[in-house]
Amino acid sequence: MQKDLLSDFLHLYHSLGHRRAVLAALLDHFDGDSEQVCRSCTSELRAAGLDHHNIRKIRARQHPQVARDQAWAATSRNHLVHYQHSAYPELLRQTKGYPVLLYASGNLPLLSEPQVAIVGSRNCTPGGAQTAFDFAAQLAAGGLVITSGMALGIDAAAHRGALHAEGKTIAVTGTGLDLIYPSANRELSAEIIDRGLIVSEFPLGTRARPANFPQRNRIISGLAMATVVVEAAKRSGSLITARLAAEQGREVCAIPGSIHNPQTRGCHQLIQDGAMLVETPGDIVGGLSGLVGFVLEQKFQHSESRIESLDSEHQRLLEAIGYDPVECDILVQRSGLTIDKLSSMLLVLELSDLIQSAPGGCFVRI
């Protein structure tokens, strides 16, 4: 989405109070064109179903949060991903009440990679933390992205396990991405941004509130093909994530534990209710072949359509970049382009989500 169109979308998003249903219905009425909505007269907006209160907000000057969002997204590794964006994950788009806007920091293409969520108790036992770490490490080493909520306990152990295995991990938070919660995970969050991705649907400046975390859980389960619960009490928030995963048609897995440990009773309840009992990471992978294929197929189709929309010159440059980081000087040699022409073409490819910048002034094909 071009800068001006993104500005219009953000204005609508914040003016309507982040209400997905209202915004989605409004955009559907105008064929997804946020610019047309912002330029429409009062009678046209009323015909689209808006009341006087919301029309007045849209017709007012641009919402002050828009400039804040755009300044944040202009910083390296920060992204705004609206529901029409090519990077928006297809699995999440299939869920009921999916967020229309995601704030993301880090490696954006991970959103559409095959993911497994690992969640559990904040007050876990050392054994539970080790189990989460080990499962995450082995699944990540096998190429799956580990998704969790960056809470203390099981969540943090899962993120660390994935990073330890040199794998990828996504943290879905219940605050704005300019705020780190819990503060004890500040160092972990920095490492995730560097090597993985942090995601939130909450606008910048949103502080931690109890109601935010059940809401963010639907994103954790919605991104993943399966949700694995490690140590959860009977009233654990992890059971909300598991329930949402089941409602979204995803696999729910639970790791059993001692009958004497109150932190495993939620897992045992899930198993009694039909969740898959898992003892090894292989148990999880065995039931996911269909969804893995779907995710990879969707990713391939979206990438192919973006490539086909390029002219031949941009396609040749894309081939010259390849999948290993390459410096601009090397690309000048490979392509025969001037540095000015190369820079403008690189920008087009980056905005098309076909390449991304890498350390040292390099670029790499996604």
Secondary structure, DSSP 8 states (H G I E B T S, - for coil): --HHHHHHHHHHHHHTTT-HHHHHHHHHHTTT-HHHHHH--HHHHHHTT--HHHHHHHHSS--HHHHHHHHHHTSTTEEEEETTSTTS-HHHHTSTT--SEEEEEE-GGGGGS-EEEEEE-SS--HHHHHHHHHHHHHHHHTT-EEEE---TTHHHHHHHHHHHTT--EEEE-SS-TTS-SSGGGHHHHHHHHHHSEEEESS-TT----TTHHHHHHHHHHHH-SEEEEES--TT-HHHHHHHHHHHTT-EEEEE---TT-GGGHHHHHHHHTT-EE-SSHHHHHHT-HHHHHHHHHHHHHHHHHHHHTS-HHHHHHHHHH-SS-EEHHHHHHHH---HHHHHHHHHHHHHTTSEEEETTTEEEE-
